[in-house]
Amino acid sequence: MSVVAFLAALVLCALLGRGWLRWLAGGGEGRGFRAGLAIAAGIVTLHLTLTALQLAGLPWRRGSLLAAAALCVLLTWRLPRPLPPSPAAGPPALEWGSALAAAAVLGFAVFAWRLWILFPDFIYHWGIKAQKFVLAGGVDHDYLARPWNWRIHPDYPNLLPELSAVTAIVGGGFREPAAMLWSPLFLALATVGVRQSLIAGGAARFTIEAGTASFAAAAAAFGIGYRMGGAADWAMAAALALAAPALLRPPRPETDAQIGLAAALGAGAKIEGVALASLLVAAQLLRRWLHDRRIGARTLAAIGLPPALVIAAWLWGCLRHGLFLPTNAGLPSPGRALPLLRAYADALLLGPWHGFDLVALGVPPLLLLSRRLRPLAAVAVLQLVFYSYVYLSAPLALEVFVPSNFPRLLLHLLPAAMAGGLLALEQRRPELA
Amino acid sequence: MRRPARILVGGLAVWSVAALAWESYRAARPRWSDPPQFRRGVWAWQFRTPPVENLERLLRAAEGHLPVGSRVAFEPPSISPELRFLWAAYLLPRHDVVLASDLAGRVETVDYWLVQRARSDDARLELVAELPGGALYRVRR
């Protein structure tokens, strides 16, 4: 039953997002990436639809949800394609690497669905919120605002608990196995993003297949070994992976929309995702400016509107109900820099990364040397700088704080590091700018 | 593509698949052993393991005595009380669960008081039921 509930929610997301493909896909994208874009767009649309229902005072029930979804589907399917598709060639057919990647995602899904790799934050954050939202028929701000609930991080964006809540509403009850399946779904989205990045970067067929398999297997190995079932970090990884192909291609209307979508997904997933969204938007706007010497209103809307709506909804909820925690603010303390480096070194030995954490941490700075890979590398490096800023400024003990989350924060950067690293390996001569 | 790069890329794929196989084996092995093994630290708690099942048994027994929406103070054992409280809050979503130590003695702010693996002799509390693995009290008004 839990699988049926998840699949029903997934179909709902796919239906909600399919209409947006007119803006998101230009013709050169593979079927997997197109499906990934549609599902991600559906997830963001669902998040905004739930927010609209809440603002209208309508409870999240199966009827109101389906009516709102039908309205969204009608609206998006009736809108015309804004610009003609790009003339890019079609992607190569799926081969052995994609099959291996699919097996890795499926393996991770089985472990998650069996509840063998439950991530503690599912209990402490996401799962408790999802259950409260189902019972309240919306985001239960009163519950989040209670003073003793600071432990469940009331100020985090609610996209992930909303997905679990919708799965429960559609499926007729809250079941942990169904909620767990969103993690492999996000891993699948990240995998199609990495594959499309390798295609967009002009990688050879062998690199595309090996790179797709490597990313999926490495991420799934970490997910199983570190027990990441139900974690929100998968959505962060998916956000950067879905943005990566656009950052590797010259700016076009569809890549603007892809960046806007990825930024919105990241912003809805975690507070760190708001930083990622800002970096993605800034990077694409800068690329647009360098490419065209102007930024039109349509471009600005495609890149900035989706994340702006998600961030505005999040800010509205937090500010109106006083949810922000005092530990989120502060200035960096330079005295914590050396202890932070030590904590990073210690944390790299933690977690079942099998060396891929070194890839996630070490490769993006090297990619800054390549002009073609620089936008992607810059976003990954600045995201890492943001994490370091948080560690330097938060009034928490580094020896506890860093090991408890740094290994999984590296998961966010892995798609960019692996896709970019493999593309750099492919370059026959160093492309130094 | 140059041959060394091809070998490196292929090796990366082999390495990652081997890592996945190893982690899958490590994660599945405790479940298949007889009896199933599990890590005891509260941070590592998983569903369908004895510590969580014990807590669930206590909470399910208490739930029958608690009106929906009532505010319940939960007093866990002293090891990792905050994490145990979060599990209790998760497992009792229809109630407003508070960590007892957060109340700093202000018992009157809650309706019920649930103690795990102990009893309370606080005069402001009235015993409702002895439960498997704990006791439930009503706050006297």
Interface residues (C-beta under 8 A of the other chain):
Chain A: G97 L100 A104 G107 F111 L115 W116 I117 L118 P120 I123 Y124 G127 I128 Q131 K132 L135 Y143 R146 P147 W148 R151 I152 F174 E176 A204 F206 T207 A210 G211 A213 S214 F215 A217 A218 A220 A221 F222 I224 G225 R227 P352 H354 G355 F356 L422 L425 E426 R428
Chain B: M1 R2 A5 R6 L8 V9 G10 L12 A13 W15 S16 V17 A19 L20 W22 E23 S24 R26 A27 A28 R31 W43 A44 W45 Q46 F47 R48 E82 L83 F85 L86 W87 A89 Y90 P93 R94 D96 V98 L99 D102
